[in-house]
């Protein structure tokens, strides 16, 4: 039997419950067996992966040389990526910070170690990388090998990974907004160029770039936005209108509140999507390395169970 608690303390459970827990090996009395009793919780009852520790030994998480060997095995004859991380280390980080089917974000994709590990562990993932050379040399080929089950190194054996799933890549455009003399304006690239000229011709406007407008027809002005039109965008455009002027604002995408927002500040003005025929030709003309629209960075995302994509920017699914 367990004696009562020392003076100044009290029973946290009934004596009978405590005895029942002790019999079930649920009470720990310290390493020598004479310490203050503490409730023992098994790992399977707390979470499905290990709890954090202060020190991670390289015997458990690997080291730089191990990481470089993993890269060399994947890319024979190539100089290893400068700063790779071992998959065992990233596995520990991913398992501590996420659960299956949750999303892992890597803002610096590099050689793709985090994405590869997340993929093998059944997580969805998003990666961001500004260097096309890094993407085409390391990240994309590596992730293709992971999907195909042709990546035998890293944590592949320990997690039983045999391949599956997929990913898509999207070039992300620069910001539609710029600063001019202390004010926020629409960037010239977003309201001028081939798309603006084609839309003006299609809608019968005389093409004339006077930002944020690109065409005129009497007192009606045309603004063409290569991007999503929101209430904030139309407010910027409406601020450039004279009292008697009205605007037609066209964009590659339109938020549900944009038209109402424009009419509230400029009655008679309207918002519409750019005609599909123009968009189709424009997207073919501006298609680049990754078969997407003109951009400056890249995002990658994996959906591990076929559910709708988290972001409209990238779509992918695991089989």
C-alpha positions in Angstrom: 0.0 0.0 0.0 1.0 3.6 -0.6 1.2 5.8 2.5 -0.6 9.1 2.7 0.9 12.3 1.4 3.4 14.3 3.5 2.2 17.2 5.6 1.2 20.3 3.7 0.1 18.4 0.6 -3.1 16.5 -0.2 -4.4 13.5 -2.3 -4.8 14.4 -6.0 -6.7 11.2 -6.5 -8.4 8.9 -4.1 -6.2 6.3 -2.3 -8.0 3.5 -4.2 -7.5 5.2 -7.5 -3.8 5.7 -6.8 -3.4 2.0 -5.8 -5.1 1.0 -9.1 -2.8 3.2 -11.1 0.3 1.8 -9.3 -0.9 -1.8 -10.1 -1.2 -0.8 -13.7 2.4 0.6 -13.8 1.1 4.1 -14.1 3.0 5.6 -11.1 6.7 6.4 -11.1 8.6 6.8 -7.8 11.8 8.1 -9.3 15.0 6.3 -10.4 15.6 4.8 -6.9 12.0 4.0 -6.2 11.7 6.3 -3.2 10.7 9.6 -4.8 7.5 11.5 -4.8 5.0 9.5 -6.9 4.3 11.0 -10.4 1.8 9.9 -13.0 3.4 8.0 -15.9 2.0 8.8 -19.3 2.9 6.6 -22.2 4.0 8.2 -25.5 1.1 6.6 -27.4 -1.3 8.5 -25.1 0.4 11.9 -25.5 1.2 12.2 -29.2 2.2 10.0 -32.1 5.8 11.3 -32.2 8.6 12.1 -29.8 8.4 15.1 -27.4 11.1 17.8 -27.7 14.5 17.5 -26.1 17.0 20.1 -25.4 20.0 18.3 -27.0 19.9 16.5 -30.3 22.9 14.3 -30.9 24.2 13.7 -34.4 23.8 10.0 -33.8 20.1 10.6 -33.8 19.7 13.5 -36.3 22.7 13.2 -38.6 25.2 15.8 -39.6 26.4 17.9 -42.6 28.5 15.1 -44.1 25.6 12.8 -44.0 23.5 15.4 -45.7 26.0 15.9 -48.5 26.2 12.2 -49.1 22.4 12.1 -49.5 22.7 14.8 -52.1 25.6 13.1 -53.9 23.6 9.9 -54.1 20.7 11.8 -55.7 22.8 13.8 -58.1 25.9 11.8 -59.2 28.6 13.9 -60.8 27.3 17.2 -59.5 28.7 19.5 -56.9 26.6 19.1 -53.7 24.3 21.8 -52.7 26.2 24.2 -50.4 24.1 23.9 -47.2 22.1 20.7 -47.2 20.5 19.3 -44.0 20.2 15.6 -43.2 16.8 14.1 -43.7 16.9 12.6 -40.2 17.3 16.1 -38.7 14.4 17.5 -40.7 12.2 14.5 -39.9 12.6 15.3 -36.2 11.7 19.0 -36.8 8.7 18.1 -39.0 7.3 15.5 -36.5 7.7 17.8 -33.6 5.9 20.7 -35.4 3.2 19.0 -37.3 0.9 16.1 -37.6 0.0 13.9 -40.6 -1.8 15.8 -43.4 -0.9 19.2 -41.9 1.0 21.8 -43.9 4.7 22.3 -43.7 6.0 25.7 -45.0 9.6 26.1 -46.1 10.4 29.7 -47.1 13.8 28.7 -48.5 13.3 25.5 -50.4 17.0 25.1 -51.5 17.7 21.4 -52.4 14.2 20.4 -51.2 15.1 18.4 -48.1 12.2 19.7 -46.0 9.7 19.2 -48.8 11.1 15.7 -49.5 10.8 14.7 -45.8 7.4 16.2 -45.4 6.2 14.3 -48.5 7.5 11.0 -47.1 5.9 11.7 -43.7 2.5 12.3 -45.2 2.4 16.1 -44.8 1.2 18.7 -47.3 3.9 21.2 -48.0 4.6 24.6 -49.5 8.1 25.7 -50.6 9.4 29.0 -51.8 12.6 29.5 -53.8 13.8 32.5 -55.7 16.6 30.8 -57.7 15.5 29.0 -60.8 18.9 27.4 -61.1 18.5 25.9 -57.6 15.0 24.7 -58.5 16.0 23.0 -61.8 19.3 21.6 -60.5 18.2 20.3 -57.1 14.7 20.8 -55.8 12.6 19.7 -58.8 14.6 16.6 -59.8 14.8 15.5 -56.1 11.1 15.8 -55.5 10.4 14.0 -58.8 12.5 11.1 -57.5 10.6 11.2 -54.2 7.3 11.0 -56.0 8.6 8.2 -58.3 10.0 6.2 -55.4 13.5 6.5 -56.8 15.0 8.2 -53.7 16.5 5.4 -51.6 18.4 7.6 -49.2 17.5 9.7 -46.2 14.5 8.5 -44.2 13.0 6.4 -47.1 13.6 3.0 -45.5 12.8 4.0 -41.9 9.3 5.4 -42.9 8.7 2.7 -45.5 8.4 5.3 -48.4 7.8 3.7 -51.8 6.6 6.7 -53.8 3.4 8.4 -54.7 1.7 11.8 -55.0 2.9 14.8 -57.0 3.3 18.5 -57.0 2.8 21.6 -59.1 4.9 24.7 -59.5 3.8 28.3 -60.0 5.8 31.4 -60.8 4.5 34.2 -58.5 4.3 37.7 -59.9 5.8 40.7 -58.1 3.5 43.0 -56.1 0.8 44.8 -58.0 1.4 47.8 -55.7 4.3 50.3 -55.7 5.2 53.5 -53.9 5.3 56.9 -55.6 6.0 60.1 -53.7 4.7 58.6 -50.5 1.5 57.2 -51.9 0.6 53.7 -52.8 -0.2 53.2 -56.5 -0.6 50.3 -58.9 2.7 49.2 -60.4 3.1 50.0 -64.1 3.7 46.3 -65.0 0.2 45.4 -63.7 -1.7 48.0 -65.7 0.2 48.4 -68.9 1.6 46.2 -71.6 0.3 43.5 -74.0 -2.7 42.5 -71.9 -3.8 46.2 -71.5 -3.4 46.8 -75.3 -5.3 43.7 -76.3 -8.2 44.4 -73.9 -8.5 48.0 -75.1 -8.8 46.9 -78.7 -11.3 44.2 -77.8 -13.5 46.6 -75.9 -13.3 49.4 -78.4 -11.1 51.8 -76.4 -8.3 54.0 -77.8 -5.1 52.7 -76.3 -3.4 55.4 -74.3 -1.4 54.7 -71.2 -2.0 57.3 -68.5 -1.6 55.3 -65.3 -3.6 53.7 -63.9 -5.7 53.9 -67.2 -4.7 52.4 -70.5 -7.6 53.5 -72.8 -10.3 56.1 -73.3 -13.7 56.2 -75.1 -15.3 59.6 -74.5 -15.6 60.1 -70.8 -15.2 56.4 -70.1 -11.7 55.3 -69.1 -10.3 51.8 -69.2 -8.1 50.2 -66.5 -6.7 46.8 -67.1 -5.1 44.9 -64.1 -2.9 41.9 -64.6 -4.0 40.4 -61.3 -6.9 40.2 -58.8 -9.2 43.2 -58.6 -10.2 43.9 -55.0 -12.0 46.7 -53.3 -8.6 48.3 -52.4 -7.6 48.2 -56.1 -10.7 49.8 -57.4 -10.5 52.5 -54.7 -7.0 53.4 -56.0 -8.3 53.5 -59.5 -11.4 55.6 -58.7 -9.2 58.1 -56.9 -7.7 59.1 -60.3 -11.1 59.8 -61.9 -12.4 63.3 -62.5 -16.0 63.9 -61.3 -17.5 63.5 -64.7 -15.5 60.5 -65.7 -16.4 56.8 -65.3 -14.2 53.7 -65.5 -14.4 50.2 -66.7 -11.9 48.1 -64.7 -10.9 44.7 -66.1 -8.7 42.1 -64.4 -7.6 38.6 -64.7 -9.5 37.8 -61.6 -12.2 39.7 -59.7 -13.2 39.5 -56.0 -16.9 39.3 -55.2 -17.0 42.8 -53.5 -15.0 44.7 -56.2 -17.9 45.8 -58.4 -20.0 47.1 -55.5 -17.0 48.9 -54.0 -16.3 50.7 -57.3 -20.0 51.7 -57.8 -20.1 53.0 -54.3 -17.4 55.6 -55.0 -18.0 56.0 -58.8 -21.7 55.4 -59.8 -21.8 54.2 -63.4 -18.4 52.6 -63.3 -18.1 48.8 -63.4 -15.7 45.9 -62.9 -15.5 43.0 -65.3 -13.1 40.1 -66.0 -10.9 40.3 -69.0 -12.4 38.3 -71.9 -11.4 34.6 -71.9 -10.1 34.7 -75.4 -7.6 37.5 -74.6 -6.5 35.7 -71.4 -5.8 32.5 -73.2 -3.6 34.1 -75.8 -1.8 36.2 -73.2 -1.0 33.2 -71.0 0.4 31.3 -73.9 2.6 34.3 -74.9 3.9 34.8 -71.3 4.4 31.2 -70.4 7.9 30.5 -69.1 10.1 27.7 -67.7 7.4 26.3 -65.4 4.5 26.7 -67.8 2.9 29.4 -65.8 2.6 33.2 -65.9 5.4 35.8 -65.7 6.8 35.9 -62.2 9.7 36.4 -59.8 9.6 33.6 -57.3 8.2 30.0 -57.1 5.9 28.3 -54.7 5.3 24.6 -54.5 2.5 22.8 -52.6 1.5 19.2 -52.0 -2.0 18.0 -51.1 -1.5 14.6 -49.6 -5.0 13.3 -49.7 -6.7 14.8 -52.8 -8.5 17.5 -50.9 -9.0 21.0 -52.4 -5.8 23.0 -52.5 -5.2 25.4 -49.7 -4.1 28.1 -52.1 -5.2 28.9 -55.6 -1.6 29.5 -56.4 -0.5 25.9 -56.6 -2.4 22.6 -56.8 -1.2 19.0 -56.4 -2.4 15.7 -54.9 -1.1 12.4 -53.7 -2.5 9.2 -55.1 
